Amino acid sequence: MSRLPCTVALVGNPNAGKSALFNALTGARQKIANYPGVTVERKAGRFALPNGEPVELVDLPGTYGLDATSPDEEVTRRVIMGEQPGQAQPEVLVIVLDASNLEQHLVLAQEVIALGRPTVVALNMIDLAERDGLVLDPAALAAELGVPVIPTVAVRRRGLAELGAAVGAARETAAHEPAHPRAHLTMPERRMLARTMARGAVLSETSKHRLHARLDRVLLHPWLGPPILFALLFVVFQAVFSWAKPFQDGLDALFSSGADGLRSVMPPSLLRDLITDGVIAGVGSVIVFLPQILVLFFFILVMEATGYMARAAFLMDRMMAGVGLSGRSFIPLLSSFACAVPGIMATRSITDPKDRLTTILIAPMMTCSARLPVYAVIIAAFIPARDVLPGVGLQGLVLFVLYVSGIFGAMVAALVFRRSLTRGAASGFIMELPKYQLPTIKDLALGLFQRGWIFLRRAGTMIFTVAIALWLLLNFPRAEPGQDQVNASIAGHIANGLAVLVEPIGFNRDIALTLIPTMAAREVAISSLATTYAVGASDENARTIGLAAQLKQHWSLATALAFLAWFVFAPQCMSTIAVTRRETNGWKWPAFMLAYLFGLAYLFAGIVYWTAVACGMG
Amino acid sequence: MTLDQLPLRVLARIVAVDWAALVPEEAQRLRALGLDEGAQVRLAYRGVFMTRDPLAVEIGRMTVALRRVHARAMHVEPVAADCPA
């Protein structure tokens, strides 16, 4: 009888090294998707049993027990029990244990083994246990648990073949014997037994100085820890903007030369314009952010893999508690400084649903990299390059104020939301601080590749569609001879209507027109302003210089400041809205996000404009 | 004495936990992490700012971060001998 590929699931506590084992077993042959209806990531991959039979391996979210306290843990429970729709019940369960944390991890192991399903235990990270001076006896543990125990070191690929063989054997045995659930124990009984078993498995234990204890003494030090964290964050920000710059310029040049090349090859037609101005300009303007995203994710993945991220959350918890959030929200908000999209995706690690929603709602206020081109052009055009203090330039100060305004706005918004929309008991902060570990190049590369691919796929689908739609809106209906195409187009008509709305905050019709395509992505504002002011230069650099002069002619200083203020809050990013819809499973919250952020943007831009006019900058 | 009052790096046993004072999900999470009656714990770090929140607690070979509000629900008594937990 031919069967579907047999499913095997990895089960374990968080930080048991499950993902490393999963990567080691499946290599790059992984499929990442969501379980239907929930925003829990489903990671699956293929590996072959010793007899050559392919097996689908599913990496279940880490859990402390089968009584779920979060959506992730609920998925794990349902898959194990065979209750998850669209997911075959795993034929064999592989419990992943951290060899140096048996007392803790054996509690879940007993709970899973008690189900009576075919089970194999991977005694993982046995090298780290040895480093800590802990020598273990897998055979004694196997005798206690009644299931095979295989020592593994996922990152060094040790024990993988043995594990595969044990999985195959467990499956053969299960084919002959029916499942036999074992006696049910209470939680304290299991914990007691776990302690006894853990002690029984230890052959010898020397109290070597544990590396992580020494590192924590510095990194969690009340006075040293925070400065180290902030210094590290400073390096990350510098790297995101400086390391990525050459690659970004390279990509940019590639897209514009591609468009120029196409222009010289194809005869002038609407189709050519659609490809160059719509597709290449639109999708290209987003893809140029790929280097920044990769650099940021490199740091985030390293911080996660080494175990430092949990320490950062620990150090930031008090500050976040001040606005009703917890240290867990720090990681998504940090990511949002590069791009709110991965930031919002990272909120999945927040267990409390109200905490998570609040974090999603405020994430777009972190100054993302797409705002930088806009800020840079406007600041260069309107803010004089002089020092206010020795070494402190006025332009840099304005940029800093814009960043701080976003953070401040987000904190105030979080405070308000936690007292209204997402009201509830102040969320707690309970989190295991994992052991420090050196990340493996392979796992880092795989993680970076997956993030980059998700980003590119989105640029290739959704942003592609939006770029074409905007181009169509700007080009149809066609203008009569002698008439301005922009004015005649649907977008032009919308802009004329919009201009009435934005006039009170100092925006002219040109800005109103810019705001429409900028809905796709903020950085589009610059290219569309440039188009609107019909600067002839094709070179991006010359255009920027030309644009600055044009802007000075058409805008007052008050208008420019209001425009900057607008961008601190305005949610002009289709990708953010789309990812919010996906992560909150509906249109309610993205719609709310649009409304409140546009409201804030309007208000803040207005206040800045009216104040500036009152000060004589009109 | 409650866990939040324990001096740093002093080994103590949890003698009683006031589970009713905690949010049920958080109580369950703490218990799943092994912070239950009978467990031997050591306060490793306190937060930076005035309220000295959160706390890092060593339990077995694991370090767990939690808030003072959780620690206040756990009554502890120092253990004399530093026996390996």
Interface residues (C-beta under 8 A of the other chain):
Chain A: Y64 G65 D67 T69 S100 N101 E103 Q104 V107 D132 M187 P188 R191 E205 S207 H212 D216 L220 H221 P222 W223 G225 P226 A310 A313 F314 L315 D317 R318 M319 A321 G327 T351 A425 G428 F429 I430 M431 E432 L433
Chain B: V23 E25 E26 Q28 R29 L30 R31 A32 L33 G34 D36 E37 G38 A44 Y45 R46 G47 V48 F49 T51 D53 P54 A56 I59 G60 R61 M62 T63 V64 A65 L66 R67 V69 H70 P84 A85
